[in-house]
Amino acid sequence: MGQAWARLVLASLLLVPVVAASPAALDTRVVALPPSVDPSTGGVGMRGGYAPVVVVADVSGTLTFTNLDIAAHDIIAKQLGPTDNPWCSRYVGHHFCPLFASPLIGLGKEAVVEGTDQLQPGRTYDFFCSIHHWMTGTIVAI
């Protein structure tokens, strides 16, 4: 009961955008969560993933990514972006540059997702973790 309650409280905190200093912009956070343990079997109950899976993000605000898992994670857009974006240097040799991206970060670290200012309000954008391809999510730009 205690672990379930803690997850419920954490999830409710993650779903509420934080109001930025400017009243016109909303800042949003995406979190990578570790796998859960199924108490009935002692095994992993689910793979870790992003929370929330669908993110409503203000294009004039900041999207921050926090990693609460032991494994390293990042956020990479499935859509391609201009090759002159500053973060493209991380993808030399991959022959692509994502529309938006965060650096690969470890446990307890956080990073700004770069490129969200290029998103168009009213559109959706898919993202994934470059290390764990089952970890996927969607940004709804406002």
Buried (B, 14 or more C-beta within 10 A) or exposed (E): EEEEEEEEEBEEEBBEBEEBEEEEBBBBBBBBBBBBEEEEEEEEEEEBBBBBEEBBBBBBBBBBBBBBBEBBBBBBBEBEBEEEBEBBEBBEEEEEBBBBBBBBBEEEBBBEBBBBEBBEEEEEBEBBBBEBEEBBBBBBBB
